[in-house]
Amino acid sequence: MSPNGSDRSPRRPMRRKLLQALTAGLVLATATGCSYNWEDFPRLGMPTPTTEEAPRILSLWQGSWAAALAVGVLVWGLILWSAMFHRRSRTKVEVPPQTRYNMPIEALYTVVPLIIVSVLFYFTARDESKLLSLKDKPDVTVNVVGFQWSWCFNMIENVEGSTGDAKTARELDAIPDRYKEDFPANAGGVYDCGTPGTRNPQTGNPGPTLWLPKGKTVRFVLTSRDVIHSFWVVPFLMKQDVIPGHTNAFEVTPNKEGTFLGKCAELCGVDHSRMLFNVKVVSPERYEQHLKDLAKKGQTGYVPAGIAQTSHEKNRETNNL
């Protein structure tokens, strides 16, 4: 019996409150998930991949979540176990045995995090090395030019009606020679530029539209005219900084047709949120026709790629030769 003469155990109210809290949490979780598409659950918030390289990124994302969940379950389990089975007794007031240290446990929580971090580092380094590797001759090369507050796309291609050579064009002086070596010979090229007010004619989404061919390896050469931006095509699951005076590049192979959203993922100033664009993946035939259409509009040659290489970047180029 309890001190007040009642037969009710003092632990029952606590258990009842715990049960009520768990029930409320379950109801809240199921209520908020009514409109959730469970087919999307395995991607854990990631969009559907639309390139051949994107599944590698998705796999790394899922593996990180799995590791985090395993650690979380272990920690939560130990916390709940300690809280439930090692509570201070209401009937005993003596001080429990005190332990200054426990070498096996201290070694455990030192070694296990090191193993977890090492494994995550290995897979991240492996996938990053693969994703940033460049082929000798990509099928398509696009110079992405970021500027406040939109994007330009230099299509480095041999296009009927456009004369010139991308390897010697003054507008592309900011691009390092190691990328120019893979440019097509005598590529006059075409370009497309946008403003924050530009809209995709089919979807109405803001920003300029970059056309790409399905099934072709596309190399993005990223340059900036002013500050640091970040080129992110959301369903490509790949983004990279666009840095003035320093050129970055990566390659993807789109494998699904459609129009996809892109944005700047680096806070670049007051109108950063307006730096949107679209990527339209079409058949190779429609892509070639689009290049001809740009040439007919007079959008031949190239727009200035951006700020020239810094001395540090030039030294890096020399040392890599």
NUKOLVO-897305 format. One record per residue (C-alpha): residue number from 1; residue in one letter; x, y, z. Coordinates in Angstrom, 2 decimals, always signed. Each point is the difference from the previous one (the first is absolute). Layout:
  num  residu       xx       yy       zz
  NUM       A        X        Y        Z
...
***
This chain:
  num  residu       xx       yy       zz
    1       M    +0.00    +0.00    +0.00
    2       S    +1.11    +3.59    -0.57
    3       P    +0.73    +2.30    +2.99
    4       N    -3.45    +1.59    -0.23
    5       G    -1.67    -3.36    +0.39
    6       S    -0.99    -0.38    -3.64
    7       D    +0.63    -3.24    -1.87
    8       R    +0.89    +1.90    -3.15
    9       S    +3.67    -0.28    -0.94
   10       P    +1.80    +3.36    -0.33
   11       R    +1.50    -1.17    -3.29
   12       R    -3.32    -0.47    -1.74
   13       P    -0.60    +3.71    -0.79
   14       M    +3.43    +0.21    -1.61
   15       R    -0.65    -3.07    -2.12
   16       R    -3.41    +1.35    -0.99
   17       K    +1.54    +3.33    -1.06
   18       L    +2.69    -1.81    -1.99
   19       L    -2.63    -2.07    -1.79
   20       Q    -2.03    +3.12    -0.77
   21       A    +3.09    +1.78    -1.37
   22       L    +0.87    -2.96    -2.24
   23       T    -3.58    -0.20    -1.27
   24       A    -0.07    +3.72    -0.76
   25       G    +3.31    -0.26    -1.84
   26       L    -1.26    -2.91    -2.08
   27       V    -3.19    +1.86    -0.92
   28       L    +1.98    +3.12    -0.92
   29       A    +2.44    -1.97    -2.16
   30       T    -2.75    -1.83    -1.89
   31       A    -2.13    +3.14    -0.39
   32       T    +2.81    +2.05    -1.52
   33       G    +0.91    -2.85    -2.31
   34       C    -3.44    -0.50    -1.55
   35       S    +0.98    +1.81    -3.19
   36       Y    +3.51    -1.49    -0.14
   37       N    +0.84    -2.18    -2.97
   38       W    +1.52    -3.11    +1.52
   39       E    +1.62    -0.86    -3.32
   40       D    +2.30    +2.99    +0.64
   41       F    +0.99    -1.18    +3.48
   42       P    +3.14    -1.98    -1.02
   43       R    +1.52    +3.22    -1.43
   44       L    -0.29    +1.70    +3.41
   45       G    -0.92    +3.41    -1.37
   46       M    +2.15    -0.11    -3.13
   47       P    -1.67    +0.60    -3.40
   48       T    -0.18    -2.71    -2.64
   49       P    +3.48    -0.29    -1.61
   50       T    +0.14    +1.02    -3.66
   51       T    +3.65    -0.70    -0.87
   52       E    +2.16    -3.11    -0.11
   53       E    +2.21    +1.39    +2.77
   54       A    -2.80    +1.01    +2.40
   55       P    -0.67    -3.51    +1.46
   56       R    +3.53    +0.02    +1.43
   57       I    -0.82    +3.19    +1.90
   58       L    -3.34    -1.42    +1.10
   59       S    +1.69    -3.16    +1.26
   60       L    +2.46    +2.05    +2.08
   61       W    -2.90    +2.03    +1.41
   62       Q    -1.94    -3.16    +0.94
   63       G    +3.07    -1.60    +1.57
   64       S    +0.61    +3.09    +2.14
   65       W    -3.59    -0.08    +1.18
   66       A    +0.25    -3.72    +0.82
   67       A    +3.14    +0.58    +2.08
   68       A    -1.58    +2.98    +1.77
   69       L    -3.17    -1.99    +0.73
   70       A    +1.96    -2.94    +1.42
   71       V    +1.96    +2.30    +2.30
   72       G    -3.18    +1.83    +0.96
   73       V    -1.87    -3.19    +0.87
   74       L    +2.91    -1.18    +2.16
   75       V    +0.29    +3.31    +1.84
   76       W    -3.75    +0.39    +0.48
   77       G    -0.23    -3.59    +1.22
   78       L    +2.74    +0.50    +2.57
   79       I    -1.54    +3.26    +1.21
   80       L    -3.45    -1.55    +0.41
   81       W    +1.42    -3.11    +1.63
   82       S    +1.96    +2.08    +2.50
   83       A    -2.94    +2.29    +0.70
   84       M    -2.44    -2.86    +0.57
   85       F    +2.09    -2.59    +1.85
   86       H    +2.46    +2.19    +1.89
   87       R    -2.31    +2.60    +1.46
   88       R    +0.37    +1.03    +3.58
   89       S    -2.24    -2.12    +2.18
   90       R    -2.78    +1.83    +1.81
   91       T    +0.40    -2.27    +3.02
   92       K    +3.79    -0.01    +0.26
   93       V    +2.00    +3.11    +0.71
   94       E    +3.53    -1.34    +0.15
   95       V    +2.56    +1.24    -2.54
   96       P    +0.60    -2.63    -2.71
   97       P    +3.52    -1.32    -0.64
   98       Q    +2.18    +2.63    -1.68
   99       T    +2.25    -0.88    -2.95
  100       R    +2.78    +2.36    -1.02
  101       Y    +0.80    -1.66    -3.29
  102       N    -0.48    -3.17    -1.99
  103       M    +2.83    -0.68    -2.40
  104       P    -1.84    -2.43    -2.33
  105       I    -2.90    +2.45    -0.45
  106       E    +2.31    +3.00    -0.48
  107       A    +1.99    -1.93    -2.60
  108       L    -3.26    -1.00    -1.68
  109       Y    -1.37    +3.53    -0.40
  110       T    +3.39    +1.18    -1.25
  111       V    +0.67    -2.75    -2.53
  112       V    -3.53    -0.41    -1.41
  113       P    -0.38    +3.68    -1.13
  114       L    +3.44    -0.20    -1.63
  115       I    -1.09    -3.10    -1.92
  116       I    -3.28    +1.66    -1.08
  117       V    +1.73    +3.17    -1.20
  118       S    +2.70    -1.99    -1.81
  119       V    -2.56    -2.12    -1.86
  120       L    -2.04    +3.06    -1.02
  121       F    +3.18    +1.78    -1.08
  122       Y    +1.06    -2.94    -2.16
  123       F    -3.28    -0.23    -1.90
  124       T    -0.23    +3.79    -0.37
  125       A    +3.55    +0.27    -1.37
  126       R    -0.57    -2.95    -2.35
  127       D    -3.22    +1.41    -1.43
  128       E    +1.30    +3.57    -0.20
  129       S    +3.05    -1.18    -1.97
  130       K    -2.25    -1.84    -2.43
  131       L    -2.52    +2.82    -0.39
  132       L    +2.65    +2.65    -0.66
  133       S    +1.99    -2.05    -2.52
  134       L    -0.08    +1.40    -3.55
  135       K    +0.05    -1.91    -3.27
  136       D    +2.50    +0.92    -2.70
  137       K    -2.64    +1.07    -2.52
  138       P    -3.50    +0.74    +1.30
  139       D    -2.86    -0.07    -2.50
  140       V    -1.19    +3.49    +0.97
  141       T    +1.79    +2.88    +1.76
  142       V    -1.93    +2.86    +1.59
  143       N    +1.68    +3.01    +1.55
  144       V    -2.36    +1.09    +2.79
  145       V    +0.47    +3.68    +0.84
  146       G    -1.44    +1.21    +3.29
  147       F    -0.61    +3.67    +0.65
  148       Q    -2.20    +2.17    +2.16
  149       W    -2.86    -0.88    -0.56
  150       S    -0.34    -2.71    -2.63
  151       W    +1.88    -2.44    -2.25
  152       C    +1.52    -0.22    -3.47
  153       F    +0.76    -3.23    -1.84
  154       N    +2.78    -0.16    -2.60
  155       M    -0.64    -3.08    -2.14
  156       I    +3.46    -0.96    -1.24
  157       E    -1.07    -1.77    -3.18
  158       N    +0.49    -0.06    -3.74
  159       V    -3.23    +1.65    -1.12
  160       E    -1.02    +0.78    -3.55
  161       G    +0.04    +3.76    -0.48
  162       S    +2.48    +0.70    +2.79
  163       T    +3.69    +0.50    -0.75
  164       G    +2.94    +0.30    +2.35
  165       D    +2.09    -2.13    +2.31
  166       A    -0.76    -0.49    +3.69
  167       K    +3.63    -0.85    +0.71
  168       T    +1.14    +3.50    -0.98
  169       A    -3.13    +2.07    +0.69
  170       R    +0.82    +2.99    +2.20
  171       E    -3.35    -0.33    +1.77
  172       L    +1.14    -3.35    +1.40
  173       D    +3.43    +1.14    +1.23
  174       A    -1.05    -0.64    +3.60
  175       I    -0.27    -3.75    -0.67
  176       P    +3.24    -1.93    +0.69
  177       D    +1.84    -1.64    -2.90
  178       R    -0.53    -3.49    +1.42
  179       Y    -3.72    +0.31    -0.75
  180       K    +0.53    +1.65    -3.37
  181       E    +1.99    -3.01    -1.18
  182       D    -3.26    -1.96    -0.08
  183       F    -1.95    +2.67    -1.90
  184       P    -1.11    -1.00    -3.51
  185       A    +2.17    +1.44    -2.77
  186       N    -1.30    +3.19    -1.61
  187       A    -3.00    +0.16    +2.31
  188       G    -1.71    +3.30    -0.72
  189       G    -2.65    -0.73    +2.59
  190       V    -3.26    +1.59    +1.05
  191       Y    -1.20    +1.45    +3.28
  192       D    -3.13    +0.66    +2.00
  193       C    -0.32    +2.51    +2.84
  194       G    -2.73    +0.76    +2.45
  195       T    -1.22    +2.61    +2.43
  196       P    -1.95    -0.45    +3.23
  197       G    -3.13    +0.75    -2.02
  198       T    +0.61    -2.68    -2.65
  199       R    -2.57    -2.81    -0.09
  200       N    -0.05    -3.48    -1.47
  201       P    -2.65    +0.16    -2.76
  202       Q    -1.35    -3.50    +0.70
  203       T    -0.11    -0.11    +3.81
  204       G    +0.02    +3.69    +0.90
  205       N    +2.82    -0.64    +2.50
  206       P    +2.34    +2.98    +0.49
  207       G    +3.50    +0.20    -1.44
  208       P    +1.69    -0.90    -3.29
  209       T    -0.19    -3.54    -1.38
  210       L    +3.04    -2.12    -0.76
  211       W    -0.62    -2.75    -2.56
  212       L    +1.92    -3.28    +0.31
  213       P    -0.05    -3.24    -2.03
  214       K    -1.14    -3.20    +1.65
  215       G    +2.62    -2.76    +0.23
  216       K    +2.97    +2.28    -0.73
  217       T    +2.83    +0.81    +2.43
  218       V    -0.21    +3.70    +0.84
  219       R    +2.89    +1.90    +1.54
  220       F    -0.85    +3.17    +1.89
  221       V    +2.85    +2.53    +0.18
  222       L    -0.96    +2.48    +2.72
  223       T    +1.15    +3.63    +0.03
  224       S    -1.21    +3.15    +1.75
  225       R    +0.00    +3.69    -0.89
  226       D    -0.28    +1.40    +3.51
  227       V    -0.49    -2.01    +3.21
  228       I    -0.24    -3.65    +1.02
  229       H    -3.12    -1.76    -1.26
  230       S    -0.92    -3.70    -0.01
  231       F    -1.37    -1.91    -3.00
  232       W    -2.64    -2.50    +1.12
  233       V    -2.36    -2.00    -2.21
  234       V    -2.20    -1.52    +2.70
  235       P    -0.80    -3.47    -1.46
  236       F    +3.61    -0.42    -1.16
  237       L    +0.84    -0.23    +3.75
  238       M    +3.25    +1.78    -0.82
  239       K    +1.09    +3.58    +0.58
  240       Q    +3.26    +1.89    -0.05
  241       D    +1.18    +3.49    +0.85
  242       V    +0.47    +2.61    -2.73
  243       I    +3.01    +2.00    +1.20
  244       P    +1.44    +3.19    -1.55
  245       G    +3.62    -0.54    -1.06
  246       H    -0.23    -3.76    +0.53
  247       T    -1.57    -2.45    -2.45
  248       N    -1.86    -3.12    +1.12
  249       A    -1.38    -2.78    -2.20
  250       F    -2.02    -3.19    +0.27
  251       E    -1.77    -2.40    -2.36
  252       V    -3.39    -1.68    -0.06
  253       T    -1.92    -2.15    -2.46
  254       P    -3.73    +0.85    +0.00
  255       N    -2.14    -3.10    -0.47
  256       K    -3.54    +1.38    +0.31
  257       E    -1.73    +2.53    -2.21
  258       G    -1.88    +2.87    +1.59
  259       T    +0.39    +3.52    +1.36
  260       F    +1.68    +0.23    +3.40
  261       L    +0.56    +2.83    +2.46
  262       G    +3.38    +1.50    +0.77
  263       K    +1.12    +2.69    +2.41
  264       C    +2.94    +1.73    +1.61
  265       A    +0.83    -1.80    +3.24
  266       E    +2.44    +2.60    +1.35
  267       L    -1.14    +3.21    +1.69
  268       C    +1.30    +2.53    -2.52
  269       G    -1.76    +3.23    +0.88
  270       V    -3.33    +1.74    +0.31
  271       D    -1.67    -1.71    -2.99
  272       H    +1.49    -3.44    +0.55
  273       S    -3.48    -1.57    +0.14
  274       R    -0.69    +1.20    -3.57
  275       M    +2.98    -1.85    -1.50
  276       L    -2.10    -2.81    -1.41
  277       F    +0.27    -1.91    -3.25
  278       N    -1.40    -3.04    -1.78
  279       V    +1.61    -3.01    -1.65
  280       K    -1.88    -1.61    -2.87
  281       V    +1.21    -3.49    -0.96
  282       V    -1.07    -0.99    -3.51
  283       S    +0.98    -2.44    -2.72
  284       P    +3.34    +0.62    -1.75
  285       E    -1.90    +0.98    -3.17
  286       R    -2.04    +2.68    +1.78
  287       Y    +3.15    +1.23    +1.72
  288       E    +1.80    +0.48    -3.32
  289       Q    -3.03    +1.85    -1.36
  290       H    -0.02    +2.26    +3.05
  291       L    +3.62    +0.98    -0.65
  292       K    -0.91    +0.91    -3.58
  293       D    -2.95    +2.04    +1.26
  294       L    +2.30    +1.99    +2.30
  295       A    +2.34    +0.65    -2.94
  296       K    -2.93    +1.23    -2.12
  297       K    -0.92    +2.42    +2.79
  298       G    +3.49    +1.47    -0.25
  299       Q    +1.20    -1.42    +3.32
  300       T    +3.29    -1.20    -1.47
  301       G    +3.42    +0.07    +1.60
  302       Y    +0.46    +0.28    +3.75
  303       V    -0.75    +2.42    +2.80
  304       P    +2.90    +0.88    +2.36
  305       A    +0.63    -2.95    +2.28
  306       G    +0.93    +2.02    +3.06
  307       I    +2.87    +1.23    +2.12
  308       A    +3.46    -1.04    -1.16
  309       Q    +1.91    -2.60    +1.95
  310       T    +1.67    +1.13    +3.18
  311       S    +3.76    -0.37    +0.40
  312       H    -0.55    -2.92    +2.36
  313       E    -2.10    -1.80    -2.58
  314       K    +2.56    +0.66    -2.75
  315       N    +2.76    -1.42    +2.19
  316       R    -2.10    -3.11    +0.58
  317       E    -0.40    -0.38    -3.76
  318       T    +3.76    +0.22    -0.51
  319       N    +0.74    -2.50    +2.73
  320       N    -2.45    -2.54    -1.44
  321       L    +1.68    -0.04    -3.40
***
